[in-house]
Amino acid sequence: MLNYYKKHLNYNYSWDPLKKEATVGRSHPNPLLDSDDGYMVVSFINSYMHSRNYHALSTFQAIEECLKSRIPYYIRNPVLVSEWLDLYFHPEYIIGFL
């Protein structure tokens, strides 16, 4: 599985080492996705991309864009975020999407 990391992100995030231990290596330890927590964002995007068989860096960054500025603020449950992405995000339209 291809993984992307902090260096691939376009936005600024908090990087609390204590949250890293609770996030890295687990699907979604917190019932709510904190779009300001870098560890959680990277983990979620990598997991989502793997489950949808996406691989491109441009897709990773487009999903990041969605998490930061497109998904309604009240959608933070990882399952609901994934469902929103399934409905509204399509990597073949990335050029016009961003």
C-alpha positions in Angstrom: 0.0 0.0 0.0 1.3 3.4 -1.0 1.3 5.9 1.9 1.6 9.6 1.9 3.1 11.6 4.7 3.2 15.1 6.3 5.5 16.4 3.6 2.7 15.8 1.0 0.1 18.0 2.7 -0.7 21.4 1.4 -2.3 22.8 4.6 -0.9 23.5 8.1 -1.9 21.1 10.9 -1.3 20.5 14.6 1.2 17.7 15.2 0.6 16.6 18.8 2.9 13.6 19.6 0.4 12.2 22.0 -2.3 12.1 19.3 0.1 10.4 17.0 0.2 7.3 19.3 -3.6 7.2 19.3 -3.9 7.6 15.5 -1.1 5.9 13.6 -1.7 2.3 12.8 -5.4 2.4 13.7 -8.3 2.9 11.4 -10.1 5.6 13.2 -9.5 5.7 17.0 -11.7 8.8 17.5 -15.3 8.8 16.4 -14.9 12.3 15.0 -12.3 13.3 12.3 -10.4 16.4 13.5 -9.5 18.1 10.2 -6.9 20.2 12.1 -4.9 17.2 13.4 -2.2 16.3 10.9 -1.8 12.7 12.1 -5.5 12.0 11.9 -5.8 13.6 8.4 -2.9 11.7 7.0 -4.2 8.4 8.5 -7.7 9.0 7.2 -6.7 9.9 3.7 -4.3 7.0 3.4 -7.0 4.6 4.7 -9.6 6.0 2.4 -7.4 5.9 -0.7 -6.4 2.3 0.0 -10.0 1.3 0.4 -10.9 2.9 -2.9 -7.7 1.8 -4.8 -6.5 5.4 -5.4 -2.8 6.0 -5.7 -1.9 9.4 -7.1 -0.5 12.2 -5.0 -2.9 14.6 -6.8 -5.8 12.5 -5.4 -4.3 12.6 -1.9 -4.1 16.4 -2.1 -7.6 16.7 -3.6 -9.0 14.7 -0.7 -7.1 16.9 1.7 -8.7 19.9 0.0 -12.1 18.4 0.6 -11.4 17.7 4.2 -10.3 21.3 4.8 -12.7 23.3 2.8 -15.5 21.4 1.0 -17.0 18.9 3.4 -19.7 20.6 5.6 -18.2 21.3 9.1 -20.8 19.1 10.8 -19.8 16.0 8.9 -16.9 14.6 11.0 -17.7 10.9 11.6 -15.2 9.0 9.4 -17.9 6.8 8.0 -20.0 9.9 7.0 -16.9 11.6 5.6 -16.1 8.6 3.5 -19.7 8.5 2.2 -19.6 12.2 1.4 -16.4 11.7 -0.6 -17.9 8.7 -2.4 -20.8 10.9 -3.5 -19.0 14.1 -4.4 -15.3 13.3 -5.0 -14.2 11.6 -8.2 -10.4 11.6 -9.0 -11.0 11.7 -12.7 -12.4 15.3 -12.2 -9.5 16.6 -10.1 -8.3 19.2 -12.6 -11.7 21.0 -12.4 -12.3 20.1 -8.8 -9.6 22.1 -7.1 
